[in-house]
Amino acid sequence: MPYAAEGDAAASKFDTPRKLEWAEFKWTESARCKEVKDPRLFFDGPETDLKRVILVWCDECPVKQACLEFAIRNKIWDGVWGGMMGRTRRRLAYRRDRTR
Ligand code: SF4
């Protein structure tokens, strides 16, 4: 249930998208993946393919941390962002939230 309706008893703060500001995308100028012709590489395919994407593109990316924080802050749980697959980011967000 990635985007639960407002008022849904099962909805959590992890499921509510927010409006994005243009300034929040500044880090994308240095993204290694900005030249990728087919962004579906980062979203589709079996887990082994996504892990390969992380190795090839994300591990040496200069904005990996910014990418990861952007995805978590904006509750983006699909695809590869910041060198992590969605469920890994979600677990990280959950752990962070519990330690606050
Ligand atoms: S960390 Fe990966 S998904 Fe994020 S900008 Fe870099 S290459 Fe792209």
Boltz pocket constraint, residues with backbone or C-beta under 6 A from the ligand:
constraints:
  - pocket:
      binder: B
      contacts: [[A, 31], [A, 32], [A, 33], [A, 34], [A, 42], [A, 57], [A, 58], [A, 59], [A, 61], [A, 62], [A, 63], [A, 64], [A, 65], [A, 67], [A, 68], [A, 80], [A, 81], [A, 82], [A, 83]]
      max_distance: 6.0
